[in-house]
Amino acid sequence: MPSPTPQSPLGEHEAPVAQTHQRPSPLCDAEPSRSHPVLALHSSGSGAKQWRYLQDALGQRRNILFPQLAETEMVARGWTMEDYRLEIEAEPLVKHLHRLGRPAHLIGHSFGGGVALHIAQRHPEHVASLCLYEPTAFHVLRPGKAADRSLFQDLEILGISVQDAVDRGLPEFGAQLVTEFWGGLGAWEALSPQRREALAKWAPKAPLDCGALLYEERRIPVPEDIPFTLIYGAETHMHTRRIVEVLAGETKQARVVVHSGANHFGPILCREQTAQLIGHHIERAEHRTTA
């Protein structure tokens, strides 16, 4: 697989402008009373603003929620890479889903995809459908064959290395390790100074996120009655490509879509195309429930 071209990852304000100056037509601008809400979870190191563009793409009348996942306050509370778990991130989201009073379409990218998967597996009553862009569900590689375990070890070493950098007082280097692992060599330098500073402040949380993804408990398949789409970038890592393959192999209804020309940061760098893929997923899911 060719190495992905270094791109500026991990931040909405780093994303390029849309390829067209025309406002895209809503893909599924349903009446709120007839449509399910959407819960869109951002990647680690990004923020709630990552998915704001979905409001225009999916329609102003649809209820779309963009929660901010936990940040470095979790480090201050004493959590570590060894004991932090996805259920800690998921708990307030599940409470909010319960208050909505009806199932929601769960959208997730990278770490947000791992959290969304956790919710769908353990709280399926709150999920209308599941659409994940390269969910970093590292734990699915742990019980696999030697090649999968080798990929798992790569990811474990990444988390340990970032933790070591933070412990040595080098959070910027830790952030660089994460950025260039996913974005390729040169991705760190491609970021603005402001974005590099923000990522350095976030770096202490990175090992916690990594540990939660690595040491997730035994997998529970996504129920077959939940429409499920997995998206990966054509220029992505073998690690996330393999995670998508494993998840698709254990879930009968999973539909796999390749995002042409994109890498792991497709939802940030290729917004319009990503929104189209998500919109089509929601259309298919809602057509299925009304058919």
C-alpha positions as CSV (number, residue, x, y, z in Angstrom):
1,M,0.0,0.0,0.0
2,P,1.5,3.4,-0.9
3,S,2.4,5.6,2.0
4,P,-0.3,8.3,2.6
5,T,0.7,11.8,1.7
6,P,1.4,13.8,4.9
7,Q,-1.7,15.8,5.7
8,S,-2.8,18.1,8.5
9,P,-4.8,15.9,10.9
10,L,-6.6,16.3,14.2
11,G,-8.4,19.5,14.1
12,E,-11.4,21.2,12.4
13,H,-9.7,24.4,11.7
14,E,-6.9,22.5,10.0
15,A,-9.3,21.1,7.4
16,P,-9.2,22.5,3.9
17,V,-12.2,24.5,2.5
18,A,-14.8,22.5,0.7
19,Q,-14.2,21.6,-2.9
20,T,-17.2,23.6,-4.0
21,H,-18.5,27.0,-2.9
22,Q,-22.1,25.8,-3.3
23,R,-23.9,24.7,-0.1
24,P,-24.6,21.0,-0.4
25,S,-28.2,19.9,-0.6
26,P,-29.4,18.1,2.6
27,L,-29.2,14.4,2.1
28,C,-31.9,13.4,4.5
29,D,-33.6,16.5,5.8
30,A,-36.5,14.7,7.5
31,E,-39.1,16.1,9.8
32,P,-37.8,15.9,13.4
33,S,-40.9,14.0,14.5
34,R,-40.3,11.3,11.9
35,S,-36.5,11.0,12.0
36,H,-34.1,9.6,14.5
37,P,-31.6,12.0,16.2
38,V,-27.9,11.7,15.3
39,L,-25.1,11.4,17.9
40,A,-21.7,12.2,16.3
41,L,-18.5,11.4,18.3
42,H,-15.2,13.0,17.3
43,S,-11.7,11.5,17.2
44,S,-9.2,11.6,20.0
45,G,-7.3,14.9,20.0
46,S,-10.1,16.6,18.1
47,G,-13.3,18.1,19.5
48,A,-17.0,18.5,19.2
49,K,-16.7,20.9,16.3
50,Q,-15.2,18.2,14.1
51,W,-18.7,17.0,13.0
52,R,-20.5,20.4,12.8
53,Y,-20.6,20.3,9.0
54,L,-23.0,17.4,9.2
55,Q,-25.8,19.8,10.2
56,D,-25.9,21.3,6.7
57,A,-25.3,18.0,5.0
58,L,-28.0,16.1,6.8
59,G,-30.5,19.0,7.1
60,Q,-31.2,21.7,9.6
61,R,-34.4,20.1,10.8
62,R,-32.6,17.0,12.0
63,N,-31.5,16.9,15.7
64,I,-27.7,16.3,15.6
65,L,-25.7,16.2,18.8
66,F,-22.0,16.9,18.9
67,P,-20.8,16.0,22.4
68,Q,-17.3,16.8,23.6
69,L,-15.6,13.6,24.8
70,A,-13.6,13.7,28.0
71,E,-10.3,15.6,28.0
72,T,-7.2,15.9,30.2
73,E,-9.3,16.3,33.3
74,M,-9.3,12.5,33.4
75,V,-5.6,12.5,34.0
76,A,-6.0,14.9,36.9
77,R,-8.5,12.5,38.4
78,G,-5.9,9.8,38.5
79,W,-6.8,7.6,35.6
80,T,-4.0,5.8,33.8
81,M,-3.4,3.9,30.5
82,E,-3.8,0.7,32.5
83,D,-7.2,1.3,34.1
84,Y,-9.0,3.8,31.9
85,R,-11.9,2.2,30.0
86,L,-14.4,3.0,27.3
87,E,-17.3,2.7,29.6
88,I,-16.1,5.8,31.4
89,E,-16.5,7.8,28.2
90,A,-19.7,6.1,27.3
91,E,-21.6,6.5,30.6
92,P,-22.7,10.2,30.2
93,L,-23.5,9.6,26.5
94,V,-25.8,6.6,27.4
95,K,-27.6,8.8,30.0
96,H,-28.2,11.4,27.4
97,L,-29.4,8.9,24.8
98,H,-31.8,7.6,27.4
99,R,-33.2,11.2,27.9
100,L,-33.7,11.5,24.2
101,G,-36.5,8.9,24.4
102,R,-35.8,7.3,21.1
103,P,-32.9,5.5,19.4
104,A,-30.2,7.6,17.7
105,H,-28.0,7.1,14.7
106,L,-24.4,6.8,16.2
107,I,-21.6,8.2,14.1
108,G,-18.0,7.9,15.2
109,H,-14.5,8.5,13.9
110,S,-11.4,6.8,15.3
111,F,-11.6,6.9,19.1
112,G,-15.2,8.2,18.8
113,G,-15.9,5.1,16.7
114,G,-14.6,2.9,19.5
115,V,-16.9,4.6,22.0
116,A,-19.9,4.4,19.6
117,L,-19.1,0.7,19.0
118,H,-19.0,0.1,22.8
119,I,-22.4,1.7,23.2
120,A,-24.0,-0.2,20.3
121,Q,-22.7,-3.5,21.7
122,R,-23.8,-2.9,25.3
123,H,-26.8,-0.6,25.0
124,P,-28.4,-1.5,21.6
125,E,-31.8,-0.3,22.8
126,H,-30.5,3.3,22.3
127,V,-29.1,2.7,18.8
128,A,-31.0,3.2,15.5
129,S,-28.0,2.5,13.4
130,L,-24.2,2.6,13.5
131,C,-21.8,4.3,11.0
132,L,-18.1,4.2,11.9
133,Y,-15.2,5.7,10.1
134,E,-12.1,3.7,11.0
135,P,-13.0,2.9,14.6
136,T,-9.8,2.3,16.5
137,A,-11.2,-0.7,18.3
138,F,-7.7,-2.0,19.0
139,H,-8.9,-4.8,21.2
140,V,-10.3,-6.8,18.3
141,L,-6.7,-7.5,17.2
142,R,-5.6,-9.0,20.6
143,P,-7.0,-12.5,20.3
144,G,-6.2,-12.9,16.6
145,K,-3.4,-14.7,14.7
146,A,0.2,-13.7,14.8
147,A,-0.2,-10.9,12.3
148,D,-3.1,-9.4,14.2
149,R,-1.2,-9.6,17.5
150,S,1.8,-7.9,15.9
151,L,-0.5,-5.0,14.8
152,F,-1.9,-4.9,18.4
153,Q,1.7,-4.7,19.8
154,D,2.4,-1.7,17.5
155,L,-0.5,0.1,19.0
156,E,0.4,-0.8,22.5
157,I,3.9,0.4,21.9
158,L,2.5,3.7,20.6
159,G,0.5,4.3,23.8
160,I,3.5,3.4,26.0
161,S,5.8,5.7,24.0
162,V,3.4,8.6,24.3
163,Q,3.1,8.0,28.0
164,D,6.8,7.9,28.4
165,A,7.2,11.2,26.5
166,V,4.6,12.9,28.7
167,D,6.2,11.5,31.9
168,R,9.6,12.9,30.7
169,G,8.0,16.4,30.3
170,L,7.9,16.2,26.5
171,P,4.1,16.3,25.7
172,E,4.8,18.0,22.3
173,F,6.9,15.0,21.3
174,G,4.2,12.7,22.5
175,A,1.6,14.5,20.3
176,Q,4.0,14.3,17.4
177,L,4.3,10.6,17.8
178,V,0.5,10.2,17.6
179,T,0.1,12.6,14.7
180,E,2.8,11.1,12.5
181,F,1.7,7.5,13.3
182,W,-1.7,8.2,11.8
183,G,-0.9,11.0,9.4
184,G,2.6,10.0,8.1
185,L,6.0,11.6,8.4
186,G,5.7,15.4,8.0
187,A,2.1,15.5,9.3
188,W,3.3,17.3,12.5
189,E,5.2,20.0,10.6
190,A,2.1,20.5,8.4
191,L,0.1,21.6,11.4
192,S,-0.1,25.3,12.4
193,P,1.8,26.3,15.5
194,Q,-1.5,26.9,17.3
195,R,-2.7,23.4,16.5
196,R,0.6,21.8,17.6
197,E,0.3,23.7,20.9
198,A,-3.3,22.4,21.4
199,L,-2.2,18.8,20.7
200,A,0.6,19.1,23.2
201,K,-1.9,20.1,25.9
202,W,-4.0,17.1,24.9
203,A,-1.1,14.6,24.8
204,P,-1.5,13.4,28.5
205,K,-5.0,12.1,27.6
206,A,-3.7,10.1,24.6
207,P,-2.4,7.2,26.6
208,L,-5.7,6.9,28.4
209,D,-7.6,6.7,25.1
210,C,-5.1,4.2,23.8
211,G,-5.4,2.0,26.9
212,A,-9.2,2.1,26.8
213,L,-9.1,0.9,23.2
214,L,-6.4,-1.7,23.8
215,Y,-7.9,-3.3,26.9
216,E,-11.6,-3.2,26.2
217,E,-13.4,-6.3,27.5
218,R,-14.4,-9.3,25.5
219,R,-16.3,-8.3,22.3
220,I,-20.1,-8.5,22.1
221,P,-21.3,-8.5,18.4
222,V,-23.5,-5.6,17.3
223,P,-27.1,-7.0,17.2
224,E,-28.1,-8.0,13.7
225,D,-31.1,-5.7,13.7
226,I,-28.9,-2.6,13.9
227,P,-27.9,-1.3,10.4
228,F,-24.1,-1.0,10.5
229,T,-21.7,0.7,8.0
230,L,-17.9,0.6,8.3
231,I,-15.9,3.1,6.3
232,Y,-12.2,3.2,5.8
233,G,-9.9,5.3,3.7
234,A,-8.3,3.8,0.6
235,E,-4.9,5.2,1.7
236,T,-5.2,4.2,5.4
237,H,-3.1,2.2,7.8
238,M,-3.1,-1.6,7.8
239,H,-4.0,-1.4,11.5
240,T,-7.4,0.3,11.0
241,R,-8.1,-1.6,7.7
242,R,-7.6,-4.9,9.6
243,I,-9.9,-3.7,12.4
244,V,-12.6,-3.0,9.9
245,E,-12.1,-6.5,8.4
246,V,-12.4,-8.2,11.7
247,L,-15.6,-6.2,12.7
248,A,-17.2,-6.9,9.4
249,G,-16.4,-10.6,9.6
250,E,-18.1,-11.0,13.0
251,T,-21.2,-8.9,12.1
252,K,-23.5,-10.3,9.4
253,Q,-25.2,-7.1,8.5
254,A,-22.0,-4.9,8.3
255,R,-21.6,-3.0,5.1
256,V,-18.0,-1.9,4.3
257,V,-17.4,1.2,2.2
258,V,-14.0,2.4,0.9
259,H,-13.5,6.2,1.0
260,S,-11.6,6.8,-2.2
261,G,-8.4,8.9,-1.8
262,A,-8.7,9.3,1.9
263,N,-6.6,8.2,4.9
264,H,-7.4,7.9,8.6
265,F,-8.4,11.6,8.7
266,G,-11.1,11.5,6.0
267,P,-13.8,13.0,8.2
268,I,-11.5,16.0,8.8
269,L,-9.8,16.4,5.4
270,C,-12.6,15.2,3.1
271,R,-15.7,16.6,4.7
272,E,-18.1,16.7,1.8
273,Q,-17.4,13.2,0.6
274,T,-17.6,11.9,4.2
275,A,-20.9,13.6,4.8
276,Q,-22.3,12.0,1.6
277,L,-21.3,8.5,2.8
278,I,-22.9,9.1,6.2
279,G,-26.0,10.6,4.7
280,H,-26.4,7.5,2.5
281,H,-26.0,5.3,5.5
282,I,-28.8,7.1,7.4
283,E,-31.1,7.0,4.3
284,R,-30.6,3.3,4.0
285,A,-31.2,2.7,7.7
286,E,-34.3,4.8,7.9
287,H,-35.7,3.3,4.7
288,R,-35.2,-0.1,6.2
289,T,-37.1,0.7,9.4
290,T,-40.1,2.2,7.4
291,A,-40.2,-0.4,4.7
